[in-house]
Amino acid sequence: MALPLAMIIPAIISGLATGAATIVGRALIGLGVAVFTYKGITVSLDLLLNQIKSSFSSLPPEICGISNLLQIDVCISILFSAYAASLALGGLTGDTVKRWGIK
């Protein structure tokens, strides 16, 4: 008698859990809550960094000297490193970021 109950109860619990998950998901969609996925983060960062490098290469020598004194290249490196670290800590996996939002 105990054996059939031991097999039926986990099945009932898993069925209820699945049903509750779909009900909650449908309720969130009905309220207008969605998950937005941003893709291509590293591609856009690389594109922006290449654009900055090409812009600096076309500067006159006087401006390049001043930017070397001000260490603008170090500042840009720090900014990009901080942004990459922020994305990594925020859960960036596989070049996508998922955020909750309201449609």
SEBANU-71713 format. One record per residue (C-alpha): chain; residue in one letter; residue number from 1; y, z, x. Coordinates in Angstrom, 2 decimals, always signed. Each point is the difference from the previous one (the first is absolute). Layout:
N
A;A;NUM;Y;Z;X
...
This chain:
103
A;M;1;+0.00;+0.00;+0.00
A;A;2;+2.39;+0.78;+2.84
A;L;3;-0.61;-3.32;+1.76
A;P;4;+1.36;-2.28;-2.76
A;L;5;+3.09;+2.20;-0.37
A;A;6;+0.59;-0.15;+3.76
A;M;7;+0.09;-3.80;-0.21
A;I;8;+2.01;-0.29;-3.22
A;I;9;+2.88;+2.36;+0.85
A;P;10;+1.17;-1.88;+3.17
A;A;11;-0.13;-3.27;-1.92
A;I;12;+2.15;+1.45;-2.79
A;I;13;+2.50;+1.45;+2.48
A;S;14;+0.32;-3.27;+1.93
A;G;15;+0.47;-1.91;-3.25
A;L;16;+2.74;+2.36;-1.13
A;A;17;+1.72;-0.23;+3.38
A;T;18;-0.02;-3.80;-0.11
A;G;19;+1.31;+0.00;-3.55
A;A;20;+2.76;+2.46;+0.84
A;A;21;+1.06;-2.10;+3.01
A;T;22;+0.37;-3.13;-2.12
A;I;23;+1.83;+1.90;-2.73
A;V;24;+2.44;+1.49;+2.51
A;G;25;+0.48;-3.40;+1.65
A;R;26;+0.74;-1.66;-3.32
A;A;27;+2.42;+2.77;-0.94
A;L;28;+1.90;-0.45;+3.26
A;I;29;+0.16;-3.77;-0.51
A;G;30;+1.20;+0.59;-3.56
A;L;31;+2.78;+2.24;+1.30
A;G;32;+1.09;-2.71;+2.44
A;V;33;-1.19;+1.66;+3.19
A;A;34;-1.45;-2.40;+2.56
A;V;35;-1.04;-0.19;+3.62
A;F;36;+2.03;-2.45;+2.05
A;T;37;-1.59;-1.47;+3.13
A;Y;38;+2.15;-1.23;+2.87
A;K;39;-1.82;-2.35;+2.35
A;G;40;+0.91;-1.59;+3.31
A;I;41;+1.81;+3.00;+1.47
A;T;42;-0.91;-0.76;+3.62
A;V;43;+0.80;-3.68;-0.43
A;S;44;+3.49;+0.80;-1.28
A;L;45;+0.58;+2.56;+2.77
A;D;46;-1.04;-2.54;+2.65
A;L;47;+2.23;-2.64;-1.58
A;L;48;+2.97;+2.36;+0.00
A;L;49;-0.60;+1.04;+3.60
A;N;50;-0.22;-3.64;+1.14
A;Q;51;+3.24;-0.75;-1.85
A;I;52;+1.75;+2.87;+1.77
A;K;53;-1.33;-1.16;+3.40
A;S;54;+1.19;-3.55;-0.57
A;S;55;+3.42;+1.24;-1.13
A;F;56;+0.37;+2.09;+3.16
A;S;57;-1.02;-2.90;+2.24
A;S;58;+2.90;-2.10;-1.27
A;L;59;+2.69;+2.61;+0.79
A;P;60;+2.60;-0.56;+2.74
A;P;61;-0.62;+1.81;+3.31
A;E;62;+2.87;+2.47;-0.56
A;I;63;-1.49;+1.18;-3.28
A;C;64;-3.46;+0.23;+1.59
A;G;65;+1.45;+2.26;+2.70
A;I;66;+1.60;+2.26;-2.58
A;S;67;-3.21;+0.14;-2.07
A;N;68;-1.91;+0.97;+3.16
A;L;69;+2.47;+2.82;+0.65
A;L;70;-0.35;+1.20;-3.60
A;Q;71;-3.80;-0.43;+0.16
A;I;72;-0.13;-1.94;-3.24
A;D;73;-3.53;-1.19;+0.84
A;V;74;-1.23;+3.59;+0.20
A;C;75;+1.65;+0.78;-3.33
A;I;76;-1.71;-2.97;-1.69
A;S;77;-3.33;+1.03;+1.52
A;I;78;+0.42;+3.55;-1.33
A;L;79;+0.87;-1.28;-3.48
A;F;80;-3.02;-2.32;-0.18
A;S;81;-2.32;+2.71;+1.35
A;A;82;+1.27;+2.49;-2.57
A;Y;83;-0.45;-2.49;-2.82
A;A;84;-3.55;-0.81;+1.15
A;A;85;-0.84;+3.71;+0.27
A;S;86;+1.42;+0.62;-3.48
A;L;87;-2.19;-2.75;-1.43
A;A;88;-3.05;+1.35;+1.82
A;L;89;+0.60;+3.52;-1.32
A;G;90;+0.67;-1.34;-3.48
A;G;91;-3.50;-1.39;-0.23
A;L;92;+0.30;-3.54;+1.26
A;T;93;-3.49;-1.45;+0.10
A;G;94;-0.82;-3.63;+0.48
A;D;95;+3.61;-1.23;+0.08
A;T;96;+0.71;+1.12;-3.58
A;V;97;+1.99;+2.85;-1.48
A;K;98;-0.63;+1.23;-3.56
A;R;99;+2.66;+1.90;-1.90
A;W;100;+0.13;+1.37;-3.55
A;G;101;+2.89;-1.22;-2.10
A;I;102;+1.20;-0.69;-3.52
A;K;103;+0.06;-3.60;-1.23
